[in-house]
Amino acid sequence: MFTQRLFSLLTLDLIGVVTSYLFIVEFAEFQHSALFLGLAIFIILSFNYVSGLYKQLWRFTSFREVQGIFGSYLVSFCSLLVLSTTQLLSIE
């Protein structure tokens, strides 16, 4: 199930999510929340896996694949936005 390539892609996405989170905390004066970081990592990695982004590596990406990537990240962003506005995560 977990291959070397899948592990590498998951690791790269994990590094990207944590780096983005640290950038937001540092420069946008976002209050640090370990729960939000954990949910962000889980949501982004699971949506990317479910949408099939980890099935292949592309040398040349078609428009259809770009739509899939955009859709996965749009759903992830909207999910995190909804979670941040509910009482489940009180982010201020």
URPE-V244429 format. One record per residue. N is the residue number from 0. BURIAL is b if it has 16 or more other ideal C-beta (glycine too) atoms within 10 Angstrom, else e. Layout:
((N | BURIAL) (N | BURIAL))
This chain:
((0 | e) (1 | e) (2 | e) (3 | e) (4 | e) (5 | e) (6 | e) (7 | e) (8 | b) (9 | e) (10 | e) (11 | e) (12 | b) (13 | e) (14 | e) (15 | e) (16 | b) (17 | e) (18 | e) (19 | e) (20 | b) (21 | e) (22 | e) (23 | e) (24 | e) (25 | e) (26 | e) (27 | e) (28 | e) (29 | e) (30 | e) (31 | e) (32 | b) (33 | e) (34 | e) (35 | b) (36 | e) (37 | e) (38 | b) (39 | b) (40 | e) (41 | e) (42 | b) (43 | b) (44 | b) (45 | e) (46 | b) (47 | b) (48 | b) (49 | e) (50 | b) (51 | e) (52 | b) (53 | b) (54 | e) (55 | e) (56 | e) (57 | e) (58 | e) (59 | e) (60 | e) (61 | e) (62 | e) (63 | e) (64 | e) (65 | e) (66 | e) (67 | b) (68 | e) (69 | e) (70 | e) (71 | b) (72 | e) (73 | e) (74 | b) (75 | b) (76 | e) (77 | e) (78 | b) (79 | b) (80 | e) (81 | e) (82 | b) (83 | b) (84 | e) (85 | e) (86 | e) (87 | e) (88 | e) (89 | e) (90 | e) (91 | e))
